[in-house]
């Protein structure tokens, strides 16, 4: 079930796309390429998500997304970078 954050601001549809890609292990650069947006726009979406979640790192954002029903383990697909063990 999707819940609003403490401030009542739920992620936008685009932020949910970005959130899913973050949870799959994609870098900001990869997210920008995948969604056809600029790096700066992807970084802004990431920053807004972390603000809405009240967290400061991707692992905490992932836990928040799981707890609030925005992503599920079964619905995630690993990024090719994560599969190869590279960092982006």
C-alpha positions in Angstrom: 0.0 0.0 0.0 1.3 3.4 -0.9 1.4 5.9 1.9 2.1 9.6 2.0 5.2 10.6 3.8 5.1 12.5 7.1 4.6 15.8 5.4 1.9 14.4 3.2 3.9 14.6 0.1 3.9 11.4 -1.8 6.3 10.9 -4.7 5.2 12.0 -8.2 4.8 9.5 -11.0 8.2 10.5 -12.4 9.8 10.3 -8.9 8.4 6.8 -8.6 10.2 5.9 -11.8 13.4 7.3 -10.5 12.9 5.6 -7.1 12.5 2.2 -8.8 15.7 2.7 -10.7 17.6 3.8 -7.6 16.4 0.7 -5.8 17.6 -1.4 -8.7 21.1 0.0 -8.2 21.3 2.5 -11.1 23.5 5.6 -10.8 22.1 9.1 -11.4 23.9 9.1 -14.8 22.2 5.8 -15.7 18.8 7.0 -14.5 19.1 10.1 -16.7 20.0 8.0 -19.8 17.2 5.4 -19.1 14.5 8.1 -18.7 15.9 10.5 -21.4 16.4 13.4 -18.9 19.4 15.4 -18.0 21.8 14.4 -15.2 20.8 17.5 -13.3 17.1 16.6 -13.5 17.7 13.1 -12.4 19.8 14.4 -9.5 17.0 16.8 -8.6 14.5 13.9 -8.5 16.8 11.9 -6.3 17.2 14.8 -3.9 13.5 15.4 -3.7 12.9 11.7 -3.0 15.4 11.8 -0.2 13.8 14.9 1.2 10.4 13.4 1.1 11.7 10.2 2.8 13.7 12.2 5.3 16.9 10.2 4.5 20.4 11.0 3.3 21.6 7.9 1.6 20.3 5.4 -1.1 20.2 2.5 1.3 17.9 4.4 3.7 15.8 5.5 0.7 15.5 1.8 -0.4 14.3 0.8 3.1 11.8 3.7 3.1 10.5 2.6 -0.3 10.0 -1.0 0.8 8.3 0.0 4.1 5.9 2.3 2.3 5.1 -0.1 -0.5 6.6 2.0 -3.3 8.8 -1.0 -4.4 8.9 -4.7 -3.8 11.8 -7.1 -3.9 10.0 -9.2 -6.5 9.4 -6.2 -8.7 13.0 -5.1 -8.9 15.3 -6.0 -11.8 19.1 -5.8 -11.1 21.0 -3.2 -13.1 23.7 -4.6 -15.4 26.3 -2.5 -13.5 25.2 -4.1 -10.2 25.4 -7.6 -11.8 28.9 -6.9 -12.9 29.9 -5.5 -9.6 30.9 -2.1 -11.0 30.2 1.3 -9.4 28.6 4.2 -11.3 
